């Protein structure tokens, strides 16, 4: 079956030559970036906060945490992201999220798996951050579920979209302060009966496209922990990289 898929891909590439999802220039394979765009993407890596993954300018010691995590211990055990959310990566994310540009999905998942080695190890399930049904209807797909499925194909960790729901529609988080973001999503998520039956003793990894303050991941993690999960980790495609003020 894999050989058939590869042969089909090769034929497809001859008929529709793959192009960069950022510039439209021809590239060697679907989802790849040309060299200039690749070099301009800010990939995240250690040294970073051991808890939330905020990158540090220099090595500050094993297990070091940022000021925000020291001031307020998060419900999420560990969080990581593949890319810094810059002007360039923002185009990549928004074209995928709102523009239906799915050709780079496998490449995005590869970057996430690379960045998320520590949070994926030992996990029993991936849970995509759920959309409210009305938003899912207008958007047509949940980008977090697509990312989770692509990460699952690379890790063999099962995806469990039926364990967590968004029980009320929340306004967009864009442009809101940290406090406002936390208020906005407080109590917005709930564990389903199926989740309650399965979560006990599990290590879970939440999947989303963008992490800004971590408020959405926190709002998802709390009901999962109350339902019996041992650890809830988080993995995002991208994250806003700026020092977080725990009072805002």
C-alpha positions as YAML, in Angstrom:
chain: A
units: angstrom
residues:
- id: 1
  name: UNK
  ca: [0.00, 0.00, 0.00]
- id: 2
  name: UNK
  ca: [2.86, 2.38, 0.82]
- id: 3
  name: UNK
  ca: [4.48, 1.68, -2.56]
- id: 4
  name: UNK
  ca: [1.18, 2.44, -4.31]
- id: 5
  name: UNK
  ca: [0.85, 5.71, -2.38]
- id: 6
  name: UNK
  ca: [4.41, 6.72, -3.29]
- id: 7
  name: UNK
  ca: [3.83, 5.88, -6.94]
- id: 8
  name: UNK
  ca: [0.63, 7.91, -6.93]
- id: 9
  name: UNK
  ca: [2.44, 10.84, -5.36]
- id: 10
  name: UNK
  ca: [5.19, 10.69, -7.98]
- id: 11
  name: UNK
  ca: [2.65, 10.70, -10.83]
- id: 12
  name: UNK
  ca: [0.75, 13.55, -9.18]
- id: 13
  name: UNK
  ca: [3.93, 15.60, -8.85]
- id: 14
  name: UNK
  ca: [4.57, 15.21, -12.56]
- id: 15
  name: UNK
  ca: [1.08, 16.45, -13.42]
- id: 16
  name: UNK
  ca: [0.87, 19.12, -10.69]
- id: 17
  name: UNK
  ca: [4.43, 20.10, -9.75]
- id: 18
  name: UNK
  ca: [4.63, 20.88, -6.00]
- id: 19
  name: UNK
  ca: [5.02, 24.51, -5.00]
- id: 20
  name: UNK
  ca: [6.05, 26.24, -1.79]
- id: 21
  name: UNK
  ca: [3.05, 26.98, 0.46]
- id: 22
  name: UNK
  ca: [4.54, 30.43, 1.11]
- id: 23
  name: UNK
  ca: [5.72, 31.72, -2.24]
- id: 24
  name: UNK
  ca: [4.29, 29.44, -4.92]
- id: 25
  name: UNK
  ca: [7.80, 28.67, -6.23]
- id: 26
  name: UNK
  ca: [8.46, 25.12, -7.41]
- id: 27
  name: UNK
  ca: [9.97, 22.82, -4.77]
- id: 28
  name: UNK
  ca: [11.10, 19.20, -4.68]
- id: 29
  name: UNK
  ca: [8.15, 17.80, -2.75]
- id: 30
  name: UNK
  ca: [4.68, 18.78, -1.56]
- id: 31
  name: UNK
  ca: [4.73, 20.94, 1.55]
- id: 32
  name: UNK
  ca: [8.39, 21.85, 1.38]
- id: 33
  name: UNK
  ca: [9.67, 25.42, 1.51]
- id: 34
  name: UNK
  ca: [12.26, 26.90, -0.79]
- id: 35
  name: UNK
  ca: [15.68, 27.62, 0.75]
- id: 36
  name: UNK
  ca: [15.14, 31.33, 1.46]
- id: 37
  name: UNK
  ca: [11.86, 30.77, 3.29]
- id: 38
  name: UNK
  ca: [13.29, 27.83, 5.20]
- id: 39
  name: UNK
  ca: [16.19, 29.95, 6.42]
- id: 40
  name: UNK
  ca: [13.82, 32.74, 7.51]
- id: 41
  name: UNK
  ca: [11.56, 30.50, 9.63]
- id: 42
  name: UNK
  ca: [12.39, 30.70, 13.35]
- id: 43
  name: UNK
  ca: [12.37, 27.10, 14.57]
- id: 44
  name: UNK
  ca: [12.18, 26.75, 18.35]
- id: 45
  name: UNK
  ca: [14.64, 24.64, 20.30]
- id: 46
  name: UNK
  ca: [16.33, 24.49, 23.69]
- id: 47
  name: UNK
  ca: [17.29, 26.35, 25.79]
- id: 48
  name: UNK
  ca: [13.71, 27.01, 26.84]
- id: 49
  name: UNK
  ca: [11.50, 27.03, 29.91]
- id: 50
  name: UNK
  ca: [11.22, 23.44, 31.05]
- id: 51
  name: UNK
  ca: [7.49, 23.90, 31.63]
- id: 52
  name: UNK
  ca: [6.00, 26.16, 28.95]
- id: 53
  name: UNK
  ca: [8.74, 26.03, 26.31]
- id: 54
  name: UNK
  ca: [9.35, 29.80, 26.19]
- id: 55
  name: UNK
  ca: [12.81, 30.08, 24.58]
- id: 56
  name: UNK
  ca: [15.66, 31.55, 26.61]
- id: 57
  name: UNK
  ca: [18.39, 33.73, 25.12]
- id: 58
  name: UNK
  ca: [21.05, 31.54, 26.74]
- id: 59
  name: UNK
  ca: [21.39, 28.37, 28.80]
- id: 60
  name: UNK
  ca: [20.29, 28.95, 32.39]
- id: 61
  name: UNK
  ca: [20.45, 25.41, 33.77]
- id: 62
  name: UNK
  ca: [18.66, 22.10, 33.56]
- id: 63
  name: UNK
  ca: [14.96, 22.33, 34.44]
- id: 64
  name: UNK
  ca: [14.91, 26.16, 34.54]
- id: 65
  name: UNK
  ca: [11.51, 27.84, 34.36]
- id: 66
  name: UNK
  ca: [10.44, 31.27, 33.13]
- id: 67
  name: UNK
  ca: [9.08, 33.90, 35.50]
- id: 68
  name: UNK
  ca: [5.46, 33.30, 34.52]
- id: 69
  name: UNK
  ca: [5.61, 29.57, 35.31]
- id: 70
  name: UNK
  ca: [7.40, 30.23, 38.60]
- id: 71
  name: UNK
  ca: [4.74, 32.78, 39.56]
- id: 72
  name: UNK
  ca: [1.75, 30.61, 38.61]
- id: 73
  name: UNK
  ca: [2.27, 26.87, 38.22]
- id: 74
  name: UNK
  ca: [0.31, 25.89, 35.10]
- id: 75
  name: UNK
  ca: [-2.05, 22.95, 34.83]
- id: 76
  name: UNK
  ca: [-0.22, 21.90, 31.65]
- id: 77
  name: UNK
  ca: [2.76, 19.81, 32.71]
- id: 78
  name: UNK
  ca: [4.94, 20.70, 29.71]
- id: 79
  name: UNK
  ca: [4.26, 22.65, 26.52]
- id: 80
  name: UNK
  ca: [6.30, 22.91, 23.33]
- id: 81
  name: UNK
  ca: [5.89, 24.54, 19.90]
- id: 82
  name: UNK
  ca: [7.69, 24.05, 16.62]
- id: 83
  name: UNK
  ca: [7.84, 27.62, 15.30]
- id: 84
  name: UNK
  ca: [7.94, 31.15, 16.62]
- id: 85
  name: UNK
  ca: [4.84, 33.02, 15.47]
- id: 86
  name: UNK
  ca: [6.43, 35.64, 13.22]
- id: 87
  name: UNK
  ca: [5.14, 37.47, 10.15]
- id: 88
  name: UNK
  ca: [6.42, 34.64, 7.94]
- id: 89
  name: UNK
  ca: [5.11, 31.71, 9.98]
- id: 90
  name: UNK
  ca: [1.85, 33.60, 10.55]
- id: 91
  name: UNK
  ca: [1.17, 33.40, 6.80]
- id: 92
  name: UNK
  ca: [1.86, 29.68, 6.86]
- id: 93
  name: UNK
  ca: [-0.45, 29.13, 9.84]
- id: 94
  name: UNK
  ca: [-3.31, 31.32, 8.61]
- id: 95
  name: UNK
  ca: [-3.25, 29.86, 5.10]
- id: 96
  name: UNK
  ca: [-3.57, 26.44, 6.70]
- id: 97
  name: UNK
  ca: [-6.14, 27.50, 9.31]
- id: 98
  name: UNK
  ca: [-8.45, 29.69, 7.25]
- id: 99
  name: UNK
  ca: [-7.36, 29.30, 3.66]
- id: 100
  name: UNK
  ca: [-7.73, 25.56, 3.28]
- id: 101
  name: UNK
  ca: [-4.06, 25.20, 2.36]
- id: 102
  name: UNK
  ca: [-3.45, 21.61, 3.49]
- id: 103
  name: UNK
  ca: [-0.56, 20.61, 1.24]
- id: 104
  name: UNK
  ca: [2.02, 21.42, 3.94]
- id: 105
  name: UNK
  ca: [0.23, 19.43, 6.66]
- id: 106
  name: UNK
  ca: [2.68, 16.53, 6.76]
- id: 107
  name: UNK
  ca: [5.65, 18.90, 6.91]
- id: 108
  name: UNK
  ca: [4.04, 20.91, 9.72]
- id: 109
  name: UNK
  ca: [3.51, 17.70, 11.68]
- id: 110
  name: UNK
  ca: [7.14, 16.69, 11.16]
- id: 111
  name: UNK
  ca: [8.26, 19.99, 12.70]
- id: 112
  name: UNK
  ca: [5.88, 19.49, 15.63]
- id: 113
  name: UNK
  ca: [7.13, 15.98, 16.32]
- id: 114
  name: UNK
  ca: [10.73, 17.20, 16.28]
- id: 115
  name: UNK
  ca: [9.97, 19.99, 18.78]
- id: 116
  name: UNK
  ca: [7.68, 17.83, 20.89]
- id: 117
  name: UNK
  ca: [9.86, 14.80, 21.54]
- id: 118
  name: UNK
  ca: [9.81, 15.39, 25.29]
- id: 119
  name: UNK
  ca: [6.05, 15.95, 25.58]
- id: 120
  name: UNK
  ca: [5.07, 13.11, 23.26]
- id: 121
  name: UNK
  ca: [7.19, 10.46, 25.00]
- id: 122
  name: UNK
  ca: [4.94, 8.15, 27.02]
- id: 123
  name: UNK
  ca: [1.68, 9.78, 25.90]
- id: 124
  name: UNK
  ca: [-1.34, 7.52, 25.46]
- id: 125
  name: UNK
  ca: [-3.53, 9.94, 23.51]
- id: 126
  name: UNK
  ca: [-3.54, 13.13, 21.47]
- id: 127
  name: UNK
  ca: [-6.50, 15.46, 22.01]
- id: 128
  name: UNK
  ca: [-7.02, 18.29, 19.52]
- id: 129
  name: UNK
  ca: [-8.34, 21.53, 21.02]
- id: 130
  name: UNK
  ca: [-12.02, 21.32, 20.05]
- id: 131
  name: UNK
  ca: [-13.99, 23.94, 18.16]
- id: 132
  name: UNK
  ca: [-17.54, 24.84, 19.07]
- id: 133
  name: UNK
  ca: [-19.94, 23.16, 16.58]
- id: 134
  name: UNK
  ca: [-21.06, 26.50, 15.15]
- id: 135
  name: UNK
  ca: [-17.48, 27.54, 14.44]
- id: 136
  name: UNK
  ca: [-16.66, 24.15, 13.00]
- id: 137
  name: UNK
  ca: [-19.62, 24.55, 10.63]
- id: 138
  name: UNK
  ca: [-18.35, 27.89, 9.32]
- id: 139
  name: UNK
  ca: [-14.67, 26.86, 9.14]
- id: 140
  name: UNK
  ca: [-15.45, 23.41, 7.66]
- id: 141
  name: UNK
  ca: [-12.63, 21.64, 9.53]
- id: 142
  name: UNK
  ca: [-10.80, 21.76, 12.85]
- id: 143
  name: UNK
  ca: [-7.17, 22.59, 12.07]
- id: 144
  name: UNK
  ca: [-6.11, 21.13, 15.43]
- id: 145
  name: UNK
  ca: [-7.67, 17.77, 14.56]
- id: 146
  name: UNK
  ca: [-5.86, 17.73, 11.22]
- id: 147
  name: UNK
  ca: [-2.55, 18.44, 12.98]
- id: 148
  name: UNK
  ca: [-3.28, 15.78, 15.60]
- id: 149
  name: UNK
  ca: [-4.01, 13.19, 12.92]
- id: 150
  name: UNK
  ca: [-0.79, 14.07, 11.09]
- id: 151
  name: UNK
  ca: [1.25, 13.86, 14.31]
- id: 152
  name: UNK
  ca: [-0.42, 10.53, 15.07]
- id: 153
  name: UNK
  ca: [0.67, 9.12, 11.72]
- id: 154
  name: UNK
  ca: [4.26, 9.87, 12.67]
- id: 155
  name: UNK
  ca: [4.12, 8.69, 16.29]
- id: 156
  name: UNK
  ca: [1.39, 6.01, 16.41]
- id: 157
  name: UNK
  ca: [-0.17, 7.82, 19.37]
- id: 158
  name: UNK
  ca: [-3.95, 7.56, 18.94]
- id: 159
  name: UNK
  ca: [-6.10, 10.66, 18.47]
- id: 160
  name: UNK
  ca: [-9.11, 10.95, 20.77]
- id: 161
  name: UNK
  ca: [-11.28, 13.88, 19.59]
- id: 162
  name: UNK
  ca: [-14.31, 12.52, 21.44]
- id: 163
  name: UNK
  ca: [-12.90, 12.97, 24.95]
- id: 164
  name: UNK
  ca: [-13.15, 16.77, 25.17]
- id: 165
  name: UNK
  ca: [-15.71, 19.25, 23.86]
- id: 166
  name: UNK
  ca: [-16.05, 23.02, 23.75]
- id: 167
  name: UNK
  ca: [-19.40, 23.50, 25.46]
- id: 168
  name: UNK
  ca: [-19.79, 27.22, 24.74]
- id: 169
  name: UNK
  ca: [-18.68, 29.38, 21.85]
- id: 170
  name: UNK
  ca: [-16.06, 31.90, 22.91]
- id: 171
  name: UNK
  ca: [-15.10, 35.19, 21.24]
- id: 172
  name: UNK
  ca: [-11.78, 35.20, 19.41]
- id: 173
  name: UNK
  ca: [-8.71, 35.46, 21.63]
- id: 174
  name: UNK
  ca: [-6.91, 37.78, 19.21]
- id: 175
  name: UNK
  ca: [-5.91, 41.12, 20.70]
- id: 176
  name: UNK
  ca: [-6.89, 40.25, 24.27]
- id: 177
  name: UNK
  ca: [-4.65, 40.46, 27.34]
- id: 178
  name: UNK
  ca: [-3.59, 37.39, 29.26]
- id: 179
  name: UNK
  ca: [-6.24, 37.99, 31.92]
- id: 180
  name: UNK
  ca: [-8.95, 38.51, 29.31]
- id: 181
  name: UNK
  ca: [-7.91, 35.34, 27.49]
- id: 182
  name: UNK
  ca: [-8.17, 33.31, 30.68]
- id: 183
  name: UNK
  ca: [-11.61, 34.75, 31.46]
- id: 184
  name: UNK
  ca: [-12.74, 34.15, 27.90]
- id: 185
  name: UNK
  ca: [-12.06, 30.40, 27.94]
- id: 186
  name: UNK
  ca: [-12.70, 29.70, 31.65]
- id: 187
  name: UNK
  ca: [-15.13, 26.81, 31.87]
- id: 188
  name: UNK
  ca: [-15.48, 26.60, 28.08]
- id: 189
  name: UNK
  ca: [-14.36, 22.95, 27.84]
- id: 190
  name: UNK
  ca: [-15.78, 19.76, 29.31]
- id: 191
  name: UNK
  ca: [-14.84, 16.10, 29.34]
- id: 192
  name: UNK
  ca: [-17.37, 13.79, 27.71]
- id: 193
  name: UNK
  ca: [-18.73, 10.58, 29.23]
- id: 194
  name: UNK
  ca: [-16.42, 8.67, 26.90]
- id: 195
  name: UNK
  ca: [-13.48, 10.72, 28.17]
- id: 196
  name: UNK
  ca: [-14.38, 10.14, 31.80]
- id: 197
  name: UNK
  ca: [-14.38, 6.40, 31.16]
- id: 198
  name: UNK
  ca: [-10.94, 6.43, 29.54]
- id: 199
  name: UNK
  ca: [-8.79, 9.19, 31.09]
- id: 200
  name: UNK
  ca: [-7.80, 7.64, 34.42]
- id: 201
  name: UNK
  ca: [-4.03, 7.27, 34.67]
- id: 202
  name: UNK
  ca: [-3.40, 8.60, 31.16]
- id: 203
  name: UNK
  ca: [-0.77, 11.04, 29.91]
- id: 204
  name: UNK
  ca: [-2.43, 13.28, 27.33]
- id: 205
  name: UNK
  ca: [-1.01, 15.69, 24.75]
- id: 206
  name: UNK
  ca: [-3.22, 18.59, 23.65]
- id: 207
  name: UNK
  ca: [-2.69, 19.73, 20.05]
- id: 208
  name: UNK
  ca: [-3.32, 23.23, 18.65]
- id: 209
  name: UNK
  ca: [-2.04, 25.51, 15.93]
- id: 210
  name: UNK
  ca: [-1.02, 28.61, 17.92]
- id: 211
  name: UNK
  ca: [-0.07, 29.17, 21.55]
- id: 212
  name: UNK
  ca: [-0.10, 32.78, 22.73]
- id: 213
  name: UNK
  ca: [-0.44, 32.92, 26.52]
- id: 214
  name: UNK
  ca: [-1.36, 29.26, 26.99]
- id: 215
  name: UNK
  ca: [-4.85, 30.18, 28.27]
- id: 216
  name: UNK
  ca: [-6.66, 27.78, 25.92]
- id: 217
  name: UNK
  ca: [-4.36, 24.87, 26.77]
- id: 218
  name: UNK
  ca: [-4.88, 25.60, 30.48]
- id: 219
  name: UNK
  ca: [-8.67, 25.70, 30.11]
- id: 220
  name: UNK
  ca: [-8.53, 22.32, 28.35]
- id: 221
  name: UNK
  ca: [-6.09, 20.75, 30.81]
- id: 222
  name: UNK
  ca: [-8.06, 21.48, 33.99]
- id: 223
  name: UNK
  ca: [-11.14, 19.34, 33.23]
- id: 224
  name: UNK
  ca: [-8.91, 16.57, 31.83]
- id: 225
  name: UNK
  ca: [-6.95, 16.45, 35.10]
- id: 226
  name: UNK
  ca: [-10.14, 16.49, 37.15]
- id: 227
  name: UNK
  ca: [-11.36, 13.54, 35.09]
- id: 228
  name: UNK
  ca: [-8.31, 11.48, 36.04]
- id: 229
  name: UNK
  ca: [-5.49, 12.28, 33.60]
- id: 230
  name: UNK
  ca: [-2.10, 12.07, 35.32]
- id: 231
  name: UNK
  ca: [-0.29, 14.54, 33.07]
- id: 232
  name: UNK
  ca: [-1.57, 16.89, 30.38]
- id: 233
  name: UNK
  ca: [1.11, 18.14, 28.01]
- id: 234
  name: UNK
  ca: [0.62, 20.50, 25.07]
- id: 235
  name: UNK
  ca: [2.11, 20.74, 21.59]
- id: 236
  name: UNK
  ca: [1.48, 23.64, 19.21]
- id: 237
  name: UNK
  ca: [2.58, 24.31, 15.68]
- id: 238
  name: UNK
  ca: [3.64, 27.85, 16.63]
- id: 239
  name: UNK
  ca: [3.78, 30.15, 19.63]
- id: 240
  name: UNK
  ca: [4.09, 33.85, 20.28]
- id: 241
  name: UNK
  ca: [7.58, 34.43, 21.66]
- id: 242
  name: UNK
  ca: [7.70, 37.26, 24.14]
- id: 243
  name: UNK
  ca: [8.22, 37.39, 27.88]
- id: 244
  name: UNK
  ca: [4.90, 36.71, 29.60]
- id: 245
  name: UNK
  ca: [3.85, 38.96, 32.48]
- id: 246
  name: UNK
  ca: [2.01, 36.71, 34.96]
- id: 247
  name: UNK
  ca: [-0.08, 39.65, 36.19]
- id: 248
  name: UNK
  ca: [-1.67, 40.45, 32.82]
...
